[in-house]
Amino acid sequence: MTKNKLLLLCASLCLGVSLMAATTIEATAQTPRREIRTANPKSPSVDSLLQAEHPLFADRVELKKRLSEEKKLREAELRAELESEALEFPSIDLYGENSWSRRLNPFTSGEATIPDSYTIDLGEFVMPLDTRRVTSHYGYRRRYRRHHYGTDFGLTRGDTIRSSFSGKVRVSSYNRGGFGNYIIVRHPNGLETVYGHLSRSLVKEGMIVKAGQPIGLGGNTGRSSGPHLHFETRFLGVAIDPELLFDFAEGAPRSDSYTFVKEQHIGGARYAARSAKVRSKGKGVSALASTATQVYRIRKGDTLYGIAQAHGVSLANLLSVNGMNSRTKLIPGRSVLIPD
């Protein structure tokens, strides 16, 4: 073998060894990374990947929370707007746009469209004064040969008179031969309430008032034989016996709502007999209330079992009379009927 061929062979062998070493090093360097990804899913590299994704997950949670809060805020704003509109234009769908007058009955011309039945929400009711002493009931007065369209309460001159529901003052005026200083408030539930014989009015026509807000002071103005409050409840101009709606001894509505039935209130005799029966027996007027003798107004922290126990009645009977079940949520300010 010549010297040149020997040198060429050595060079070839060296080059081959170098290529083999480089290939081995590269393979060795790549193998551990493949094993970490496939053979050990809980390795640091996977944890690092999860940690990298965590901020994105947190962002999604925060976004959902923010959207939920914004939705609740929009709903609250909408409710507030609807409540404000209801107070600014109380029961406009019932009364119409042309019934805002200064007359006791805004429909003296007979233009009212009275529905056959209408459910009146009573849940917001507040006693119009602190005393609960009824001195005269709704009904015909033989002595004066006229009908008495409200309930009278004895009081001391200057006692605070409050609005029984939220609403808008339609009339704040004086009638020397009748109510003296009197106020009429129209409410979003469809009722109008009348407060007569006041010594002073604290509100002006067009003012929006809240349930329980002072609106006047008790007195003896107008046609009155002594200091008292004359209190009326009217629906589209039709007088309703207040004691059909409220238990004044308890200072609470007889039920959370009252269904006005046209044929029962525009007919006279049956309605008068019905009113007298309620007053004499102290009973409610609904089918569920036929076995109840008193009304209890729910307070914060009350439970159905606690109410039943406090009044000495069974829980089953209490639930039956009120059309409830054991899961019914109690709302403070609402009323329950107490069975015999």
C-alpha positions in Angstrom: 0.0 0.0 0.0 1.4 3.4 -1.0 1.8 6.2 1.4 -0.9 8.3 -0.3 -3.5 5.4 0.0 -2.6 4.9 3.6 -3.3 8.6 4.4 -6.6 8.5 2.5 -7.7 5.4 4.5 -6.9 7.0 7.9 -8.8 10.2 7.0 -11.9 8.1 6.0 -11.8 6.2 9.3 -11.5 9.4 11.4 -14.4 11.0 9.5 -16.6 8.0 10.1 -15.8 7.9 13.8 -16.6 11.6 14.2 -20.0 11.2 12.4 -20.9 8.2 14.6 -20.1 10.2 17.8 -22.1 13.2 16.7 -25.1 11.0 15.9 -24.9 9.3 19.3 -24.7 12.5 21.2 -27.7 14.0 19.4 -29.7 10.8 20.0 -28.8 10.8 23.7 -29.7 14.5 24.1 -33.2 14.0 22.5 -34.2 10.7 24.2 -34.8 12.1 27.8 -37.2 14.8 26.5 -39.3 12.2 24.7 -39.4 10.0 27.8 -40.4 12.9 30.1 -43.4 13.8 27.9 -44.7 10.2 27.5 -43.6 8.2 30.5 -44.1 10.8 33.3 -47.1 13.1 32.8 -46.7 14.6 36.3 -43.2 15.8 35.5 -42.2 19.4 36.0 -42.6 20.2 32.4 -46.4 19.3 32.6 -46.8 21.3 35.8 -45.2 24.2 34.1 -47.7 23.9 31.3 -50.6 23.8 33.8 -49.2 26.8 35.6 -49.0 28.7 32.3 -52.7 27.9 31.7 -53.9 28.8 35.2 -54.0 32.6 34.7 -56.2 32.0 31.7 -58.6 29.9 33.8 -58.6 32.6 36.5 -59.4 35.2 33.9 -62.4 33.2 32.8 -63.7 32.9 36.3 -63.2 36.6 36.9 -64.9 37.4 33.6 -67.9 35.3 34.6 -68.1 36.9 38.0 -68.0 40.3 36.5 -70.7 39.5 33.9 -72.9 38.1 36.7 -72.4 41.3 38.8 -73.2 43.5 35.8 -76.3 41.5 35.1 -77.5 41.9 38.6 -76.8 45.6 38.5 -78.8 46.0 35.2 -81.7 44.0 36.7 -81.6 46.1 39.9 -81.6 49.3 37.7 -84.5 48.0 35.7 -86.5 47.2 38.8 -85.8 50.6 40.2 -86.8 52.2 36.9 -90.1 50.2 36.8 -90.9 51.0 40.5 -90.2 54.7 39.9 -92.5 54.6 36.8 -95.2 52.8 38.8 -95.2 55.5 41.4 -95.0 58.3 38.9 -98.0 56.9 37.0 -99.8 54.6 39.5 -102.2 52.1 38.0 -102.4 54.0 34.8 -103.4 50.9 32.9 -106.4 50.5 35.1 -107.4 54.2 35.6 -106.4 55.6 32.2 -104.7 59.0 31.5 -107.8 61.1 32.1 -108.7 60.1 35.6 -106.3 62.3 37.5 -108.8 64.8 38.9 -109.6 66.4 42.3 -112.8 64.5 42.8 -113.3 61.8 45.4 -114.5 59.4 42.8 -112.5 60.1 39.6 -115.2 58.3 37.5 -118.4 60.1 38.6 -119.5 60.2 34.9 -119.5 56.4 34.9 -116.6 56.1 32.3 -114.6 53.6 34.4 -114.1 50.1 32.8 -114.2 47.9 35.9 -112.8 44.4 35.4 -114.9 41.4 36.4 -112.1 40.5 38.9 -108.8 41.9 39.9 -106.1 40.8 42.4 -104.9 43.6 44.6 -101.5 43.1 46.3 -101.7 44.0 50.0 -98.3 42.9 51.2 -96.9 46.4 51.6 -99.7 47.6 54.0 -98.8 49.8 56.9 -101.3 50.9 59.5 -102.3 54.5 58.8 -101.9 55.4 62.5 -100.5 53.9 65.7 -103.9 53.4 67.4 -106.0 50.4 66.4 -109.2 51.4 68.1 -112.0 51.3 65.6 -114.9 53.6 66.5 -117.1 53.2 63.5 -117.4 50.5 60.8 -118.2 50.6 57.1 -121.9 50.3 56.3 -125.3 52.0 56.4 -125.9 54.4 59.3 -129.6 54.5 60.3 -129.0 57.4 62.6 -127.8 59.6 59.8 -129.7 57.8 57.0 -126.6 57.5 54.9 -123.9 55.1 54.0 -120.5 55.2 55.8 -117.9 54.3 53.2 -114.9 53.8 55.5 -113.6 52.8 58.9 -113.1 55.4 61.7 -110.3 55.3 64.2 -110.3 57.2 67.5 -107.2 59.4 68.0 -105.7 62.4 69.8 -105.5 65.6 67.8 -102.0 65.8 66.2 -101.4 62.1 66.0 -99.3 61.1 62.9 -101.2 59.8 59.9 -99.2 57.6 57.5 -99.7 56.4 53.9 -100.8 52.8 54.0 -99.0 52.0 50.7 -96.5 53.7 48.4 -98.2 55.9 45.8 -98.8 59.4 44.5 -101.0 62.0 46.2 -104.0 62.8 43.9 -105.8 65.1 46.2 -104.8 67.2 49.2 -107.6 69.5 49.9 -110.3 70.8 52.3 -114.0 70.1 52.4 -115.9 71.9 55.1 -119.1 70.0 54.9 -117.5 66.5 54.7 -113.9 65.3 55.2 -112.4 68.6 56.3 -108.7 68.4 55.5 -108.3 65.2 53.5 -105.9 63.3 51.3 -106.3 60.8 48.6 -103.4 58.6 47.5 -103.4 56.4 44.4 -101.3 53.3 44.6 -99.7 51.0 42.0 -101.7 48.0 43.4 -104.9 49.6 42.0 -106.3 50.9 45.3 -106.8 54.5 46.3 -106.8 55.3 50.1 -108.6 58.3 51.6 -107.7 60.0 54.9 -110.2 62.4 56.3 -110.8 65.0 59.2 -107.0 65.8 59.4 -105.9 68.8 61.4 -103.1 69.3 58.9 -101.9 67.9 55.6 -98.1 67.3 55.3 -98.1 66.6 51.6 -99.0 68.3 48.3 -100.8 67.0 45.3 -98.5 65.2 42.9 -96.1 64.2 45.6 -94.8 60.6 45.7 -95.0 59.0 49.1 -93.7 55.7 50.5 -95.6 53.2 52.6 -95.5 54.4 56.2 -94.5 57.9 55.3 -96.2 60.6 57.4 -98.8 62.5 55.3 -100.9 64.3 57.8 -101.9 65.0 61.4 -105.1 63.7 63.0 -107.8 66.1 63.8 -111.5 67.0 63.9 -112.1 69.1 60.8 -115.1 69.0 58.6 -118.3 67.1 59.5 -117.0 65.3 62.6 -118.3 64.8 66.1 -114.8 64.3 67.6 -111.2 63.7 66.8 -110.8 60.7 64.5 -109.4 59.4 61.2 -111.9 58.5 58.5 -110.1 55.8 56.4 -111.4 54.5 53.0 -110.2 52.0 50.4 -111.5 52.4 46.9 -110.9 50.5 43.6 -111.7 52.5 40.5 -114.0 54.6 42.5 -115.8 51.7 44.2 -115.6 51.7 48.0 -114.4 48.5 49.6 -114.9 47.8 53.3 -111.4 48.2 54.7 -112.1 45.5 57.2 -112.4 43.0 54.3 -108.8 43.8 53.5 -107.2 44.4 56.8 -107.3 43.1 60.4 -106.9 46.3 62.2 -106.5 44.6 65.6 -103.4 42.9 64.3 -102.3 45.8 62.1 -101.9 43.6 59.1 -103.7 42.6 55.9 -106.0 39.5 56.1 -104.1 38.0 53.3 -101.2 39.0 51.0 -103.7 39.8 48.3 -107.4 40.5 47.9 -109.4 39.6 44.8 -111.9 42.3 43.9 -115.0 40.6 42.2 -117.2 43.1 40.4 -120.5 41.4 41.0 -119.8 41.2 44.7 -119.0 44.8 45.2 -121.5 46.4 42.8 -124.7 44.9 44.0 -125.1 46.1 47.5 -127.0 43.6 49.7 -124.7 40.6 49.4 -121.6 42.8 49.9 -123.0 44.5 53.0 -123.9 41.1 54.5 -120.5 39.8 53.7 -118.8 42.8 55.4 -120.9 42.4 58.5 -120.1 38.7 58.7 -116.4 39.4 58.5 -116.5 42.1 61.3 -118.7 40.0 63.6 -116.6 36.9 63.3 -113.2 38.4 62.7 -112.7 36.1 59.8 -111.0 36.5 56.5 -112.9 36.5 53.2 -111.1 33.9 51.1 -111.9 30.2 50.9 -108.7 29.4 52.7 -109.4 32.0 55.4 -112.9 30.6 56.3 -111.5 28.8 59.3 -109.2 31.5 60.5 -110.0 34.0 63.3 -106.8 36.1 63.4 -104.0 37.4 61.3 -100.3 37.3 62.1 -97.8 39.5 60.4 -94.5 37.8 59.7 -91.4 39.2 61.5 -87.7 38.7 60.6 -86.5 35.4 62.0 -89.9 33.7 62.2 -90.4 30.1 61.2 -93.6 28.3 60.3 -93.1 25.9 63.2 -92.4 28.8 65.6 -95.6 30.7 64.5 -97.7 27.5 64.9 -96.2 26.8 68.4 -96.6 30.4 69.6 -100.3 30.4 68.7 -101.0 26.9 69.9 -102.0 25.4 66.6 -100.6 22.4 64.7 -98.1 23.1 61.9 -100.2 21.0 59.5 -103.3 23.1 60.2 -101.4 26.4 59.8 -100.0 25.2 56.4 -103.4 24.0 55.2 -105.2 27.3 56.1 -102.6 29.3 54.3 -102.1 27.0 51.3 -98.4 26.6 52.2 -96.0 23.7 52.5 -93.1 23.2 54.8 -90.7 24.7 52.2 -92.6 27.9 51.8 -90.3 30.9 52.3 -91.6 33.4 54.9 -91.3 37.1 53.9 -91.2 39.7 56.7 -94.1 42.0 56.5 -96.4 39.5 54.8 -99.3 37.9 56.7 -100.4 34.4 57.7 -103.8 33.3 58.9 -104.0 31.6 62.3 -106.6 28.8 62.3 -109.1 28.1 65.2 
